[in-house]
């Protein structure tokens, strides 16, 4: 017997409170659409960029300075000599420099005599080869330094 009484009271409460509020929401929605400003103006205006204390996205982040190819701390490139592939040898301002990479998809690095790597350094560069002096292997110092020669084939010259 309680169940029909509860259902009747819930229905009465819903009709008393819920129905007018639903009608009120519909009226409010209708009023909002009339008074709300349009987001897109009828005449389109050009969009202007103002910095307003923000960084210009088109300005060079390096400030005109050339990019740094090697770390300035003197540690050298964090690459192993055995992982390098010789791409080209370039004569620049009378000096020979070499371009090396770590693989077909690797980023190229310009090296010159004296540049350091994790396991050695560049000893010399000729017109067809680069000679590396390897002083360690996998972090262990070698008892006698070993020279590694990487050459460019005649087809690639």
DSSP file (Angstrom, degrees, kcal/mol; ACC not computed):
  #  RESIDUE AA STRUCTURE BP1 BP2  ACC     N-H-->O    O-->H-N    N-H-->O    O-->H-N    TCO  KAPPA ALPHA  PHI   PSI    X-CA   Y-CA   Z-CA
    1    1 A X     >        0   0    0      0, 0.0     4,-1.0     0, 0.0     3,-0.1   0.000 360.0 360.0 360.0 -28.5    0.0    0.0    0.0
    2    2 A X  H  >  +     0   0    0      1,-0.2     4,-2.6     2,-0.2     5,-0.2   0.851 360.0  66.0 -69.7 -32.9    2.9    2.3    0.6
    3    3 A X  H  > S+     0   0    0      1,-0.2     4,-2.6     2,-0.2     5,-0.2   0.919 100.3  46.5 -62.1 -46.2    4.2    1.9   -2.9
    4    4 A X  H  > S+     0   0    0      1,-0.2     4,-2.2     2,-0.2    -1,-0.2   0.876 113.1  51.7 -63.9 -32.8    1.3    3.6   -4.6
    5    5 A X  H  X S+     0   0    0     -4,-1.0     4,-2.2     2,-0.2    -2,-0.2   0.904 111.3  46.5 -69.2 -39.8    1.4    6.5   -2.1
    6    6 A X  H  X S+     0   0    0     -4,-2.6     4,-2.4     2,-0.2    -2,-0.2   0.930 113.0  49.1 -66.6 -44.9    5.1    7.0   -2.7
    7    7 A X  H  X S+     0   0    0     -4,-2.6     4,-2.2    -5,-0.2    -2,-0.2   0.892 111.8  49.7 -61.4 -40.2    4.6    6.9   -6.5
    8    8 A X  H  X S+     0   0    0     -4,-2.2     4,-2.4    -5,-0.2    -1,-0.2   0.905 111.3  48.3 -66.3 -41.5    1.8    9.4   -6.2
    9    9 A X  H  X S+     0   0    0     -4,-2.2     4,-2.4     2,-0.2    -2,-0.2   0.882 111.7  49.7 -68.8 -36.1    3.8   11.8   -4.1
   10   10 A X  H  X S+     0   0    0     -4,-2.4     4,-2.5     2,-0.2    -2,-0.2   0.915 112.0  48.3 -66.9 -42.4    6.8   11.6   -6.4
   11   11 A X  H  X S+     0   0    0     -4,-2.2     4,-2.4     2,-0.2    -2,-0.2   0.902 112.3  48.7 -63.5 -42.0    4.6   12.3   -9.4
   12   12 A X  H  X S+     0   0    0     -4,-2.4     4,-2.3     2,-0.2    -2,-0.2   0.913 112.5  48.2 -64.4 -42.9    3.0   15.2   -7.6
   13   13 A X  H  X>S+     0   0    0     -4,-2.4     4,-2.8     2,-0.2     5,-0.6   0.904 111.1  50.8 -64.5 -41.6    6.4   16.6   -6.7
   14   14 A X  I  X>S+     0   0    0     -4,-2.5     4,-1.6     1,-0.2     5,-1.4   0.923 112.7  45.6 -62.4 -45.2    7.7   16.2  -10.2
   15   15 A X  I  <5S+     0   0    0     -4,-2.4     5,-0.5     3,-0.2    -1,-0.2   0.870 116.1  46.4 -66.7 -35.7    4.7   18.0  -11.7
   16   16 A X  I  <5S+     0   0    0     -4,-2.3    -2,-0.2    -5,-0.2     4,-0.2   0.900 131.9  15.9 -74.6 -40.1    4.9   20.8   -9.1
   17   17 A X  I  X5S+     0   0    0     -4,-2.8     4,-1.3    -5,-0.2    -3,-0.2   0.860 126.4  46.6-101.9 -45.2    8.7   21.4   -9.3
   18   18 A X  I  X<S+     0   0    0     -4,-1.6     4,-2.1    -5,-0.6    -3,-0.2   0.887 106.7  52.5 -73.4 -42.6   10.0   19.7  -12.5
   19   19 A X  H  ><S+     0   0    0     -5,-1.4     4,-2.3     1,-0.2     5,-0.2   0.934 110.6  45.5 -66.1 -47.9    7.5   20.9  -15.1
   20   20 A X  H  > S+     0   0    0     -5,-0.5     4,-2.4     1,-0.2    -1,-0.2   0.889 113.0  51.8 -63.6 -34.9    7.7   24.6  -14.4
   21   21 A X  H  X S+     0   0    0     -4,-1.3     4,-1.9     2,-0.2    -1,-0.2   0.889 109.3  50.0 -69.0 -35.3   11.4   24.5  -14.3
   22   22 A X  H  X S+     0   0    0     -4,-2.1     4,-1.8     2,-0.2    -2,-0.2   0.913 112.1  47.5 -65.8 -41.5   11.5   22.7  -17.7
   23   23 A X  H  X S+     0   0    0     -4,-2.3     4,-2.0     1,-0.2    -2,-0.2   0.882 110.2  53.3 -64.9 -37.3    9.2   25.4  -19.1
   24   24 A X  H  X S+     0   0    0     -4,-2.4     4,-2.3     1,-0.2    -1,-0.2   0.862 106.7  52.2 -65.9 -36.2   11.4   28.1  -17.5
   25   25 A X  H  X S+     0   0    0     -4,-1.9     4,-2.5     2,-0.2    -1,-0.2   0.897 108.2  51.0 -67.7 -38.8   14.5   26.6  -19.2
   26   26 A X  H  X S+     0   0    0     -4,-1.8     4,-2.0     1,-0.2    -2,-0.2   0.904 111.3  47.8 -65.0 -39.5   12.8   26.6  -22.6
   27   27 A X  H  X S+     0   0    0     -4,-2.0     4,-2.1     2,-0.2    -2,-0.2   0.904 111.5  50.5 -67.2 -39.5   11.9   30.3  -22.1
   28   28 A X  H  X S+     0   0    0     -4,-2.3     4,-2.5     1,-0.2    -2,-0.2   0.883 109.1  51.6 -65.9 -37.7   15.4   31.1  -21.0
   29   29 A X  H  X S+     0   0    0     -4,-2.5     4,-1.9     1,-0.2    -1,-0.2   0.911 109.9  49.3 -65.0 -41.0   16.9   29.4  -24.1
   30   30 A X  H  X S+     0   0    0     -4,-2.0     4,-1.0     1,-0.2    -2,-0.2   0.888 112.6  47.1 -64.9 -39.3   14.6   31.4  -26.3
   31   31 A X  H  X S+     0   0    0     -4,-2.1     4,-1.9     1,-0.2     3,-0.2   0.878 109.2  54.6 -70.9 -37.2   15.5   34.6  -24.7
   32   32 A X  H  X S+     0   0    0     -4,-2.5     4,-2.7     1,-0.2    -2,-0.2   0.906 104.0  54.5 -62.7 -42.2   19.3   33.8  -24.8
   33   33 A X  H  < S+     0   0    0     -4,-1.9    -1,-0.2     1,-0.2    -2,-0.2   0.821 110.8  46.0 -65.1 -29.3   19.2   33.2  -28.5
   34   34 A X  H  < S+     0   0    0     -4,-1.0    -1,-0.2    -3,-0.2    -2,-0.2   0.872 122.1  34.2 -79.5 -36.2   17.7   36.6  -29.1
   35   35 A X  H  < S+     0   0    0     -4,-1.9    -2,-0.2     2,-0.1     2,-0.2   0.633  92.5 103.1 -95.1 -15.0   20.0   38.6  -26.8
   36   36 A X  S  < S-     0   0    0     -4,-2.7     2,-0.1    -5,-0.2     3,-0.1  -0.483  75.3-119.4 -71.4 134.0   23.2   36.6  -27.4
   37   37 A X        -     0   0    0     -2,-0.2     2,-0.2     1,-0.1    -1,-0.1  -0.415  31.2-104.6 -71.9 150.5   25.7   38.4  -29.7
   38   38 A X        -     0   0    0      1,-0.1    -1,-0.1    -2,-0.1     3,-0.1  -0.528  18.9-146.6 -75.5 139.6   26.7   36.5  -32.8
   39   39 A X  S    S+     0   0    0     -2,-0.2     2,-0.7     1,-0.2    -1,-0.1   0.870  87.8  51.7 -75.0 -37.3   30.2   34.9  -32.8
   40   40 A X  S    S-     0   0    0      4,-0.0    -1,-0.2    -3,-0.0     4,-0.1  -0.891  85.9-138.2-103.7 115.0   30.8   35.5  -36.5
   41   41 A X        -     0   0    0     -2,-0.7    -2,-0.1     2,-0.1     4,-0.0  -0.328  19.2-119.6 -68.1 155.1   30.3   39.1  -37.6
   42   42 A X  S    S+     0   0    0      1,-0.1     2,-0.6     2,-0.1    -1,-0.1   0.899 106.3  49.7 -63.4 -39.4   28.6   39.5  -40.9
   43   43 A X  S    S-     0   0    0      0, 0.0     2,-0.3     0, 0.0    -1,-0.1  -0.898  91.1-135.2-100.5 120.8   31.6   41.4  -42.3
   44   44 A X        -     0   0    0     -2,-0.6     2,-0.3    -4,-0.1    -2,-0.1  -0.563  16.7-153.5 -78.5 136.6   34.8   39.4  -41.7
   45   45 A X        -     0   0    0     -2,-0.3     2,-0.1     1,-0.1    -4,-0.0  -0.806  26.3 -98.9-106.6 149.2   37.7   41.5  -40.4
   46   46 A X        -     0   0    0     -2,-0.3     2,-0.5     1,-0.1    -1,-0.1  -0.384  36.9-117.4 -67.4 145.6   41.4   40.5  -41.0
   47   47 A X        -     0   0    0     -2,-0.1     2,-0.4     2,-0.0    -1,-0.1  -0.734  30.9-160.5 -85.5 124.2   43.1   38.8  -38.1
   48   48 A X        -     0   0    0     -2,-0.5     2,-0.5     2,-0.0     0, 0.0  -0.864  11.4-134.6-108.8 139.7   46.0   40.8  -36.7
   49   49 A X        -     0   0    0     -2,-0.4     2,-0.4     2,-0.0    -2,-0.0  -0.811  22.4-176.9 -93.4 126.3   48.9   39.4  -34.6
   50   50 A X        -     0   0    0     -2,-0.5    -2,-0.0     1,-0.1     0, 0.0  -0.986  22.0-146.3-121.6 135.9   49.8   41.4  -31.5
   51   51 A X    >   -     0   0    0     -2,-0.4     3,-0.9     2,-0.1    -1,-0.1   0.915  20.0-177.8 -68.9 -43.2   52.7   40.3  -29.4
   52   52 A X  T 3  S-     0   0    0      1,-0.3     3,-0.1     2,-0.0    -2,-0.1   0.896  81.3 -43.6  42.7  56.0   51.3   41.5  -26.1
   53   53 A X  T 3  S+     0   0    0      1,-0.2     2,-0.3     0, 0.0    -1,-0.3   0.759 114.4 123.8  63.8  28.6   54.4   40.4  -24.1
   54   54 A X    <   -     0   0    0     -3,-0.9    -1,-0.2     1,-0.0     2,-0.2  -0.854  69.7 -97.2-115.5 155.1   54.6   37.1  -26.0
   55   55 A X        -     0   0    0     -2,-0.3     2,-0.5    -3,-0.1    -1,-0.0  -0.465  39.1-113.3 -69.4 137.8   57.5   35.7  -28.0
   56   56 A X    >   -     0   0    0     -2,-0.2     3,-1.3     1,-0.2    -1,-0.1  -0.626  21.5-150.4 -71.3 119.1   57.3   36.2  -31.7
   57   57 A X  T 3  S+     0   0    0     -2,-0.5    -1,-0.2     1,-0.3     4,-0.1   0.666  93.5  52.7 -68.8 -14.1   56.8   32.7  -33.2
   58   58 A X  T 3  S+     0   0    0      2,-0.1    -1,-0.3     3,-0.0     2,-0.2   0.470  84.9 104.3-100.0  -2.2   58.6   33.8  -36.4
   59   59 A X  S <  S-     0   0    0     -3,-1.3     2,-0.3     1,-0.1    -4,-0.0  -0.579  83.2-103.9 -81.4 141.1   61.7   35.2  -34.8
   60   60 A X    >   -     0   0    0     -2,-0.2     3,-1.2     1,-0.2    -1,-0.1  -0.470  23.4-148.8 -65.0 125.0   64.9   33.1  -35.0
   61   61 A X  T 3  S+     0   0    0     -2,-0.3    -1,-0.2     1,-0.3    -2,-0.0   0.767  95.4  59.1 -68.5 -25.4   65.5   31.5  -31.6
   62   62 A X  T >  S-     0   0    0      3,-0.1     3,-1.4     1,-0.0    -1,-0.3   0.537 106.5-126.8 -82.0  -5.6   69.2   31.6  -32.0
   63   63 A X  T <   -     0   0    0     -3,-1.2    -2,-0.1     1,-0.3     3,-0.1   0.835  69.1 -52.7  66.2  33.2   69.2   35.4  -32.4
   64   64 A X  T 3  S+     0   0    0      1,-0.3    -1,-0.3     0, 0.0     2,-0.1   0.287 107.1 129.1  86.6 -11.2   71.1   35.3  -35.7
   65   65 A X    <   -     0   0    0     -3,-1.4    -1,-0.3     1,-0.1    -3,-0.1  -0.473  65.9-105.6 -76.5 149.2   73.9   33.2  -34.3
   66   66 A X        -     0   0    0     -2,-0.1    -1,-0.1     1,-0.1     3,-0.0  -0.417  43.7 -95.2 -71.5 150.6   74.9   30.1  -36.1
   67   67 A X        -     0   0    0      1,-0.1     2,-0.5    -2,-0.1    -1,-0.1  -0.338  38.4-113.5 -66.7 147.7   73.9   26.8  -34.6
   68   68 A X        -     0   0    0      1,-0.2    -1,-0.1    -3,-0.1     3,-0.1  -0.712  27.4-172.9 -85.7 125.8   76.4   25.1  -32.4
   69   69 A X        +     0   0    0     -2,-0.5     2,-0.3     1,-0.1    -1,-0.2   0.789  69.5  33.6 -89.2 -29.6   77.7   21.9  -33.9
   70   70 A X  S    S-     0   0    0      7,-0.1    -1,-0.1    39,-0.0     7,-0.1  -0.920  93.4 -95.5-126.9 150.7   79.7   20.6  -30.9
   71   71 A X    >   -     0   0    0     -2,-0.3     3,-0.8     1,-0.1     5,-0.4  -0.375  26.7-140.5 -62.0 142.1   79.3   21.0  -27.2
   72   72 A X  T 3  S+     0   0    0      1,-0.2    -1,-0.1     2,-0.1    -2,-0.0   0.540  88.7  82.0 -83.2  -5.8   81.2   23.9  -25.8
   73   73 A X  T 3  S-     0   0    0      3,-0.1    -1,-0.2     1,-0.1    -2,-0.1   0.545 104.2-116.3 -78.4  -5.1   82.3   22.0  -22.6
   74   74 A X  S <  S+     0   0    0     -3,-0.8    -2,-0.1    42,-0.0    -1,-0.1   0.519  85.8 115.3  85.5   3.9   85.1   20.3  -24.5
   75   75 A X        -     0   0    0      1,-0.2    -3,-0.1    41,-0.0     2,-0.1   0.749  67.2-144.7 -78.2 -23.0   83.6   16.8  -24.0
   76   76 A X        -     0   0    0     -5,-0.4    41,-0.2     2,-0.1    -1,-0.2  -0.244  40.9 -26.6  87.3-179.0   83.1   16.4  -27.8
   77   77 A X        -     0   0    0     39,-1.9     2,-1.7     1,-0.1    41,-0.3  -0.456  57.0-127.5 -70.0 140.3   80.4   14.6  -29.7
   78   78 A X  S    S+     0   0    0     39,-0.2     2,-0.3    -2,-0.2    -1,-0.1  -0.364  73.3 111.6 -86.2  57.1   78.7   11.8  -27.7
   79   79 A X        -     0   0    0     -2,-1.7    39,-2.2     5,-0.0    40,-0.5  -0.937  65.6-124.4-128.6 150.9   79.2    9.3  -30.6
   80   80 A X    >   -     0   0    0     -2,-0.3     3,-1.0    37,-0.2     4,-0.4  -0.749  18.6-129.6 -94.3 144.8   81.4    6.3  -30.9
   81   81 A X  G >  S+     0   0    0     -2,-0.3     3,-1.4     1,-0.3    -1,-0.1   0.871 107.4  57.3 -61.0 -39.1   84.0    6.1  -33.7
   82   82 A X  G 3  S+     0   0    0      1,-0.3    -1,-0.3    -3,-0.0    -3,-0.0   0.742 103.0  55.5 -66.3 -21.9   82.8    2.6  -34.8
   83   83 A X  G <  S+     0   0    0     -3,-1.0    -1,-0.3     2,-0.0     2,-0.2   0.516  88.9 102.3 -86.9  -5.7   79.2    3.9  -35.2
   84   84 A X    <   -     0   0    0     -3,-1.4     2,-0.4    -4,-0.4    18,-0.2  -0.538  52.4-161.9 -86.4 144.6   80.2    6.7  -37.7
   85   85 A X  E     -A  101   0A   0     16,-2.9    16,-2.1    -2,-0.2     2,-0.5  -0.990  21.5-127.6-120.6 132.0   79.8    6.6  -41.5
   86   86 A X  E     +A  100   0A   0     -2,-0.4    14,-0.2    14,-0.2     3,-0.1  -0.686  30.8 171.8 -82.2 122.9   81.8    8.9  -43.7
   87   87 A X  E     -     0   0A   0     12,-3.1     2,-0.3    -2,-0.5    13,-0.2   0.874  58.0 -22.6 -95.2 -50.5   79.6   10.8  -46.0
   88   88 A X  E     -A   99   0A   0     11,-1.4    11,-3.1     2,-0.0     2,-0.5  -0.982  45.6-129.7-158.3 161.8   81.9   13.4  -47.6
   89   89 A X  E     -A   98   0A   0     -2,-0.3     2,-0.4     9,-0.2     9,-0.3  -0.994  29.6-166.7-121.1 127.8   85.1   15.4  -47.3
   90   90 A X  E     -A   97   0A   0      7,-3.1     7,-3.3    -2,-0.5     2,-0.7  -0.920  17.6-142.2-120.6 136.4   84.7   19.1  -47.9
   91   91 A X  E     +A   96   0A   0     -2,-0.4     2,-0.5     5,-0.2     5,-0.2  -0.882  28.4 175.8 -97.7 118.6   87.4   21.7  -48.5
   92   92 A X  E >   -A   95   0A   0      3,-3.3     3,-1.8    -2,-0.7    -2,-0.0  -0.971  65.6 -19.3-131.6 117.0   86.4   24.8  -46.7
   93   93 A X  T 3  S-     0   0    0     -2,-0.5    -1,-0.1     1,-0.3     3,-0.1   0.867 127.8 -51.8  54.7  40.1   88.6   28.0  -46.5
   94   94 A X  T 3  S+     0   0    0      1,-0.3     2,-0.3    -3,-0.0    -1,-0.3   0.376 119.7 106.6  82.0  -5.4   91.7   25.8  -47.4
   95   95 A X  E <   -A   92   0A   0     -3,-1.8    -3,-3.3    17,-0.0     2,-0.5  -0.809  68.4-125.8-107.2 148.3   91.0   23.3  -44.6
   96   96 A X  E     +A   91   0A   0     -2,-0.3    17,-0.4    -5,-0.2     2,-0.3  -0.819  31.9 175.3 -92.5 126.9   89.7   19.8  -45.1
   97   97 A X  E     -A   90   0A   0     -7,-3.3    -7,-3.1    -2,-0.5     2,-0.3  -0.880  16.5-142.6-122.9 158.4   86.5   18.9  -43.0
   98   98 A X  E     -AB  89 111A   0     13,-2.4    13,-3.1    -2,-0.3     2,-0.5  -0.919   4.4-141.1-123.5 150.0   84.5   15.7  -43.1
   99   99 A X  E     +AB  88 110A   0    -11,-3.1   -12,-3.1    -2,-0.3   -11,-1.4  -0.952  28.4 175.2-107.8 125.0   80.8   15.0  -42.9
  100  100 A X  E     -AB  86 109A   0      9,-2.6     9,-2.9    -2,-0.5     2,-0.3  -0.878   9.0-174.0-126.2 159.3   79.9   11.9  -40.8
  101  101 A X  E     -A   85   0A   0    -16,-2.1   -16,-2.9    -2,-0.3     7,-0.1  -0.915  32.8-122.9-143.5 169.6   76.6   10.4  -39.7
  102  102 A X  S    S-     0   0    0      5,-0.3     2,-0.3    -2,-0.3     3,-0.1   0.385  84.9 -34.6 -97.6   3.4   75.5    7.5  -37.5
  103  103 A X  S >  S-     0   0    0    -18,-0.1     3,-1.2     1,-0.1    -1,-0.2  -0.950  82.1 -60.6 164.0-178.4   73.5    5.8  -40.2
  104  104 A X  T 3  S+     0   0    0     -2,-0.3    -1,-0.1     1,-0.3    -2,-0.0   0.830 135.7  34.4 -60.5 -32.7   71.3    6.3  -43.3
  105  105 A X  T 3  S+     0   0    0     -3,-0.1    -1,-0.3     2,-0.1     2,-0.0   0.336  97.6 117.1-102.4   5.7   68.7    8.2  -41.3
  106  106 A X  S <  S-     0   0    0     -3,-1.2     2,-0.4     1,-0.1    -3,-0.0  -0.266  72.4-102.7 -76.8 161.0   71.2    9.9  -38.9
  107  107 A X        -     0   0    0      1,-0.1    -5,-0.3    -6,-0.0     2,-0.1  -0.668  40.7-118.4 -80.9 132.2   71.9   13.6  -38.6
  108  108 A X        -     0   0    0     -2,-0.4     2,-0.4    -7,-0.1    -7,-0.2  -0.441  26.4-161.7 -75.5 147.1   75.1   14.7  -40.3
  109  109 A X  E     -B  100   0A   0     -9,-2.9    -9,-2.6    -2,-0.1     2,-0.5  -0.984  14.2-135.4-127.1 138.0   78.0   16.2  -38.3
  110  110 A X  E     -B   99   0A   0     -2,-0.4     2,-0.3   -11,-0.2   -11,-0.2  -0.824  30.8-176.7 -92.2 127.1   80.9   18.3  -39.6
  111  111 A X  E     -B   98   0A   0    -13,-3.1   -13,-2.4    -2,-0.5     2,-0.3  -0.858  11.1-175.3-123.7 159.5   84.2   17.2  -38.1
  112  112 A X    >   -     0   0    0     -2,-0.3     3,-2.0   -15,-0.2    10,-0.3  -0.918  47.0 -62.3-143.4 167.0   87.8   18.5  -38.3
  113  113 A X  T 3  S+     0   0    0    -17,-0.4    10,-0.2    -2,-0.3     3,-0.1  -0.279 121.4  27.4 -56.8 134.1   91.1   17.3  -37.0
  114  114 A X  T 3  S+     0   0    0      8,-2.6    -1,-0.2     1,-0.3     9,-0.1   0.186  81.6 139.7  99.7 -15.3   91.2   17.3  -33.1
  115  115 A X    <   -     0   0    0     -3,-2.0     7,-2.1     6,-0.1    -1,-0.3  -0.398  45.9-134.6 -64.3 137.2   87.4   16.8  -32.6
  116  116 A X  B     -C  121   0B   0      5,-0.2   -39,-1.9    -3,-0.1     5,-0.3  -0.662  22.0-175.6 -99.4 149.9   86.8   14.4  -29.7
  117  117 A X        -     0   0    0      3,-3.4     3,-0.5    -2,-0.3   -37,-0.2  -0.706  46.9 -89.1-127.0-179.9   84.4   11.5  -29.5
  118  118 A X  S    S+     0   0    0    -39,-2.2   -38,-0.2   -41,-0.3    21,-0.1   0.801 125.7  24.6 -66.0 -27.7   83.4    9.2  -26.6
  119  119 A X  S    S-     0   0    0    -40,-0.5    16,-2.0    19,-0.1    17,-1.7   0.244 131.5 -31.0-123.6  14.1   86.2    6.7  -27.5
  120  120 A X  E     - D   0 134B   0     -3,-0.5    -3,-3.4    14,-0.3     2,-0.3  -0.974  60.8 -98.9 170.3-154.2   88.8    8.8  -29.4
  121  121 A X  E     -CD 116 133B   0     12,-1.8    12,-2.8    -2,-0.3     2,-0.6  -0.946  38.4 -84.5-154.1 170.2   89.4   11.8  -31.6
  122  122 A X  E     - D   0 132B   0     -7,-2.1    -8,-2.6   -10,-0.3    10,-0.3  -0.744  35.8-177.2 -84.3 119.4   90.0   12.8  -35.3
  123  123 A X  E     -     0   0B   0      8,-2.6     2,-0.3    -2,-0.6     9,-0.2   0.928  61.4 -24.1 -82.6 -51.0   93.8   12.5  -36.0
  124  124 A X  E     - D   0 131B   0      7,-1.6     7,-3.0   -11,-0.1     2,-0.4  -0.989  49.1-140.0-159.1 162.4   93.8   13.8  -39.6
  125  125 A X  E     - D   0 130B   0     -2,-0.3     5,-0.2     5,-0.2     2,-0.2  -0.997  19.2-178.3-130.1 128.0   91.7   14.2  -42.7
  126  126 A X        -     0   0    0      3,-3.0     3,-0.0    -2,-0.4    -2,-0.0  -0.550  47.6 -90.7-110.7-177.9   92.9   13.6  -46.3
  127  127 A X  S    S+     0   0    0      1,-0.2   -38,-0.1    -2,-0.2     3,-0.1   0.677 124.8  23.2 -70.0 -15.9   91.1   14.1  -49.6
  128  128 A X  S    S+     0   0    0      1,-0.2    24,-2.5   -40,-0.1     2,-0.3   0.433 123.9  30.7-128.3  -1.7   89.8   10.5  -49.5
  129  129 A X  E     - E   0 151B   0     22,-0.2    -3,-3.0    -3,-0.0     2,-0.4  -0.981  54.8-138.3-154.6 164.2   89.9    9.4  -45.9
  130  130 A X  E     -DE 125 150B   0     20,-2.6    20,-2.7    -2,-0.3     2,-0.6  -0.995  18.7-151.2-125.1 132.5   89.6   10.3  -42.2
  131  131 A X  E     -DE 124 149B   0     -7,-3.0    -8,-2.6    -2,-0.4    -7,-1.6  -0.925  12.7-169.0-109.4 120.8   91.9    8.8  -39.6
  132  132 A X  E     -DE 122 148B   0     16,-3.4    16,-3.0    -2,-0.6     2,-0.6  -0.819  15.8-141.7-103.8 145.1   90.6    8.5  -36.1
  133  133 A X  E     -DE 121 147B   0    -12,-2.8   -12,-1.8    -2,-0.3     2,-0.6  -0.944  16.4-155.6-107.3 114.3   92.7    7.6  -33.1
  134  134 A X  E     +DE 120 146B   0     12,-3.7    12,-2.5    -2,-0.6   -14,-0.3  -0.801  21.4 168.9 -93.6 121.4   90.7    5.3  -30.8
  135  135 A X  E     +     0   0B   0    -16,-2.0     7,-2.5    -2,-0.6     2,-0.3   0.517  64.0  27.7-111.1  -9.4   91.9    5.4  -27.2
  136  136 A X  E     - E   0 141B   0    -17,-1.7     2,-0.4     5,-0.3     5,-0.2  -0.982  59.4-149.8-147.5 160.5   89.2    3.5  -25.5
  137  137 A X  E >  S- E   0 140B   0      3,-2.8     3,-1.6    -2,-0.3   -18,-0.0  -0.956  82.4 -19.1-135.7 115.7   86.7    0.7  -26.2
  138  138 A X  T 3  S-     0   0    0     -2,-0.4     3,-0.1     1,-0.3    -1,-0.1   0.855 129.3 -49.8  56.3  38.7   83.3    0.6  -24.5
  139  139 A X  T 3  S+     0   0    0      1,-0.2     2,-0.5   -21,-0.1    -1,-0.3   0.358 115.4 113.8  87.1  -6.3   84.6    2.8  -21.7
  140  140 A X  E <  S-E  137   0B   0     -3,-1.6    -3,-2.8   -21,-0.0    -1,-0.2  -0.879  70.5-120.0-102.9 126.3   87.8    0.8  -21.0
  141  141 A X  E     -E  136   0B   0     -2,-0.5    -5,-0.3    -5,-0.2     2,-0.2  -0.402  26.5-125.3 -65.8 132.9   91.1    2.6  -21.9
  142  142 A X  E     -     0   0B   0     -7,-2.5     3,-0.1     1,-0.1    -1,-0.1  -0.565   7.4-134.9 -78.3 142.5   93.1    0.7  -24.5
  143  143 A X  E    S+     0   0B   0      1,-0.2     2,-0.4    -2,-0.2    -1,-0.1   0.856  97.5  24.1 -64.9 -33.2   96.7   -0.1  -23.6
  144  144 A X  E    S-     0   0B   0     -3,-0.0    -1,-0.2     0, 0.0     0, 0.0  -0.992  93.8-115.2-132.9 125.5   97.9    1.1  -27.0
  145  145 A X  E     -     0   0B   0     -2,-0.4     2,-0.4    -3,-0.1   -10,-0.2  -0.244  30.0-148.3 -58.8 146.9   95.9    3.6  -29.1
  146  146 A X  E     -E  134   0B   0    -12,-2.5   -12,-3.7   -10,-0.1     2,-0.4  -0.958   5.0-134.6-122.0 136.2   94.6    2.2  -32.3
  147  147 A X  E     -E  133   0B   0     -2,-0.4     2,-0.5   -14,-0.2   -14,-0.2  -0.750  15.7-162.8 -91.3 134.1   94.1    4.1  -35.6
  148  148 A X  E     -E  132   0B   0    -16,-3.0   -16,-3.4    -2,-0.4     2,-0.5  -0.975   4.9-158.1-117.4 125.7   90.8    3.6  -37.5
  149  149 A X  E     -E  131   0B   0     -2,-0.5     2,-0.5   -18,-0.2   -18,-0.2  -0.900   6.8-171.0-108.3 128.0   90.7    4.7  -41.1
  150  150 A X  E     -E  130   0B   0    -20,-2.7   -20,-2.6    -2,-0.5     2,-0.3  -0.981  14.8-169.1-117.8 123.5   87.4    5.5  -42.8
  151  151 A X  E     -E  129   0B   0     -2,-0.5     2,-0.5   -22,-0.2   -22,-0.2  -0.755  22.0-130.1-114.9 156.8   87.6    6.0  -46.6
  152  152 A X        -     0   0    0    -24,-2.5   -65,-0.1    -2,-0.3     5,-0.1  -0.899  33.1-122.9 -99.6 131.4   85.3    7.3  -49.3
  153  153 A X    >>  -     0   0    0     -2,-0.5     3,-0.8     1,-0.1     4,-0.8  -0.292  22.9-110.4 -70.2 160.9   85.1    5.0  -52.3
  154  154 A X  G >4 S+     0   0    0      1,-0.3     3,-0.6     2,-0.2    -1,-0.1   0.824 116.7  60.3 -62.3 -31.9   86.0    6.3  -55.7
  155  155 A X  G 34 S+     0   0    0      1,-0.2    -1,-0.3     2,-0.1    -3,-0.0   0.815 105.4  48.0 -66.2 -29.8   82.4    6.1  -56.9
  156  156 A X  G <4        0   0    0     -3,-0.8    -1,-0.2     1,-0.2    -2,-0.2   0.621 360.0 360.0 -87.5 -12.9   81.3    8.5  -54.1
  157  157 A X    <<        0   0    0     -4,-0.8    -1,-0.2    -3,-0.6    -2,-0.1   0.497 360.0 360.0 -70.6 360.0   84.1   11.1  -54.8
